[in-house]
Amino acid sequence: MISLTEDKKMLGYEILSSYPNISCFVTTRRGGCSQGNYDSFNCTPYTGDDAECVRRNQEIVCSSLPQPPKELIIPYQTHGTKVLAIDKTYLQANKEDRHTMLQGIDALITREPDCCLCISTADCIPILLYDRVHEVIAAVHAGWRGTVNYILGHTLDKMRSLYNTDGKDIIACIGPGISLPAFEVGDEVYEAFRENGFRMDYISEWKPETHKYHIDLWAANRLQLLDFGVPSIQVETAGICTFTQHEEFFSARRLGIKSGRILSGIMINQVISY
């Protein structure tokens, strides 16, 4: 990953840096004003942080982007597989209706400029997508429940049905999240992945010292991209384990549910004419 700010409070993806029409970012824990388990750069309003701190942190994000977005669109995620297209219906709705539309959503897609699609994570896997031919973007929240139920595959299918997206045109970024060595699971989680058709030799490992399986959520989501026809050279994986690097990135397994979240965002920049 690359640093977007001098103090490294916001990171970006090398693979998207050659597309000036796209802004994307991943926040760290540093550079904000929140306190306690939200220390300090929590931008997500759904986990109990002080609302004013969240607002100020979001302002920092917006001011750090090349172009300020109309809004940071942050859904209330539930580890499901619902995908919402941000289109004219959403944009023309009032604030209350927009809030309602974002409930229970775990992935967003759009082709509307200036709309920053955001996903909140703290050990789950954030995935950002860009269809460079049809100018469509997506942000996906893939925890183990979303991953095992193919949330990324559902998002790609919806991009194809709405915008004719083809796998060969996708640029994909798999962000910071819990790694295989840190993600110890029970037999029921292992079986859920196996029963849903995942290649367990590719995404899991048995640790004899603990008698537990470990799951690689990065690999499980990468498989969904490859199955859709995304070339492997067009997939960037951050390789940052939030559980291990919890001082730099929020980790719910370390801090609990009432804690900060990493915000991952992607936006199509508005073309400015002079």
N, C-alpha and C positions, 0 to 999 in steps of 0.2 A: 504494500500500500504506500501511497505518497502523502505527505503532509500538505494540507491546504492553508494552514496558518503557521506563523512563525513559532508560536508556542505549542504547536502540535495538538491543539485541543480538537481539531477537526481533520479527519483523514479522507483521502479519496482513492480511486482506483486507477492504476496506470493504464489499464486497457480502455478506459473511457476518456482519458486525457486528450486523445487526438480528435475528439468530437466537440468542437466549441459550442455547438447548439445544445449540449447537454451539461447540466450541472448535477453533481452528486456529492454526497458526503456521508461520513460516519462520525458520530461524536464519541469522545472519550469521557473520562470522569473529570478532567481538569478544565479550568477556565470559566466556571459558572459561579452562581451565588447560593445554591442550595446547601443545606447542612445535614448532618447526621448520616443516615443511610442513603441520602440523596446527594451527598457531597461529591462533586459540586455542580456538575453540568447536566442535571436532569431536565429534559425538555418535554417529558410525557405527563399529561394531566390526570392520568387514571390510577395512580398508585399511592396517593395520599400525601404528596408533597405540597408545600405552601404554594397557593395559586399565583401569588405575585412573583415568587422565585421562578416558577415555571415560565411565566410570561416574559420575565427579563431574560431568561436563558434562551427562549425562542427568539427573542429580538437579537441576541448575539448571533444565533445561527443565520437568521435572515440577512443581517448586516455583513456577514462574512462571505456570502455568496456573490458571484459576479453580477447577478441581477437579483433583486429582492423579489420573492414570489408573492402572488396575490394572497396566498395563505399556505400554511403548513397543514396538509390534510392528514390527520392522525386518527386512524380508526380505533374503536374499542375492540381489541382482539379477544377471541375466546378459544383458541386452539382448534378452530373448525376449518372448513374448506370453502367458505363463502367468499366470492370474488365480486367486487363492486367496480363497475366502470364509471369513472368520473367524466360525465358528459354534460350536455346542456341542461338535462333534467336536474342534476345535482347543482350546477352552477347557478341556475335560476331559482332555486329553492331558497326559502328564508333560513335564518340561522338555526332555528329549532328543528326544522325538517332535515336540514343537513346533518345535524347531530344525531337524529333518529336513524338516518340512512347509514351512518357509520357504525352503528351498534352491531356486534357479532360479525365483523368483517375481518378477514385475515389476509386479504390481498387486494391491491388496488391497481387498476390499469387506466390509462388515458392517452389521448393524442392532443389534449388541450394544452397550449403553452401557459407558462407562469403558474401552473398548479403543481406544487411540490408534494409528491406522494411519499408518505413516511410510514415506517414500520418501527415499532418499539420492541427491543429485545434485551434480555439479560441472561444469557446462556443459550437461548433459542437461536436459530440461524436466520439472519436477514439476507434476502436475495433481491438484487436489483437487476432489471432486464431492460434492454433497449433494442427494439426492432429498427434497424438503421435504414431500411427501405421504406417502410410505411410510417415512420416517425411515431412510434408508439412506445410507451414506457410502462413499467410495472414495478411494484414493490411487494414482496411476499414475506410473510411471517411463517417460518417453518420450524416449530418445535418438534418434538418426537411424535406427538399426536398428529400434527399437520403433515409431517413428512410421511408417516406410515399410511396416511390416507391420501397421499399424492396431491397435496395442496399446490405444489409447483406445477405438476402436470395439468391440473385443472385450470390454473392461470394461463398456461401456454395454450391450452385448448380454446379458452375464451378469447385470447388474443387472435387466434386463427379464425374463429367463427365470426368475430366482430370486425377484424381488420385485415384478414387474409395473411396473417403472419406465418412465415416459413422458418423452420429451424435454422437454416443456413444463414439467415439474416440477423440472428439474435446475438447480441453481446451480453454476457451474463457475469454477474459479480456475486460470489458467495462470501458473505461477510463474517466478522468475528462472532464466535459462538463456542460452545463447549466442544472439546476435542475427544477423539476416541479414548485416549488414555484416561481422561477425567470422567467420561460418561459411562459409569458402571450401571447396569440395569438388571432388573429381575427377570426370571424366566418368562414371565407373562409378556414383557415388552419384546424380548427376543422372538417369542412365538408370534406376536402380532405382526412383526416385520416378515417373518418367514411365511406365515399364512397369506400375507398380502402380496407374495410373489417377489420379494426382494432377494437379490443374490447375496446370501449370508456370508459366503466365503469372501466377498468383496467389501461388505460393510460392517462386519463384526469380527470380534476376536475373543477367544476364551482365555481368561487369566487363571492359570492353575493355582497361583498363590492365594487368590481370593475366592476361587470357585465361582466366579461371576463372568457373565458376558459383558463386553463393552461394544457400543454401537458408534459407528462413524456417520454422523448426520451430514457432514460435508459430502462424503462419498455417496450417501443415499440420495441426496438432492442432485449431485452431479450426474448420477445415473438417469434421473428424470430428464435432465437437459439433453444428454446424449441420445436417449430414446426418442426425443422429439426431433432429433436431427441437428442439434447444435454442435458444430465442430469443436473438439476439445481445445483447440488453439484459441477459441473465442470465449473461453471460460477462465475467469480469474478467481482464485480462492485465496482469501486473506491469510489463512493459516494462523490466525490469532485465537488462542484459547482463552475465553473470558474467565473460566474458573481458575486457571493457572495465573493469569495476569489480572487478577481482580483489583489490584490497586490502580490500574489504568483503565479498566473496563468494568462496568457493572455486572455482577454475577448474583442471580437470585439464590443460587445454591449456597453462596457465601453469606449474603446479607438478608435473605428472606424475601417474601413477596412484597412487603412494604419497604421498597427501596427504589433507587433510581433505575433508569433504563437508557440503554444506548438508543439514539435515534439515527436511523438510516434513511436518507432521502434521495430522490431523483426528480429532475424537472427538465422539461423542454423549455429552453430559453426563448423569450419573445424576440422576434427579428425586429431590430430597431432601424428605421429608415431615416435618412437625413435629407 
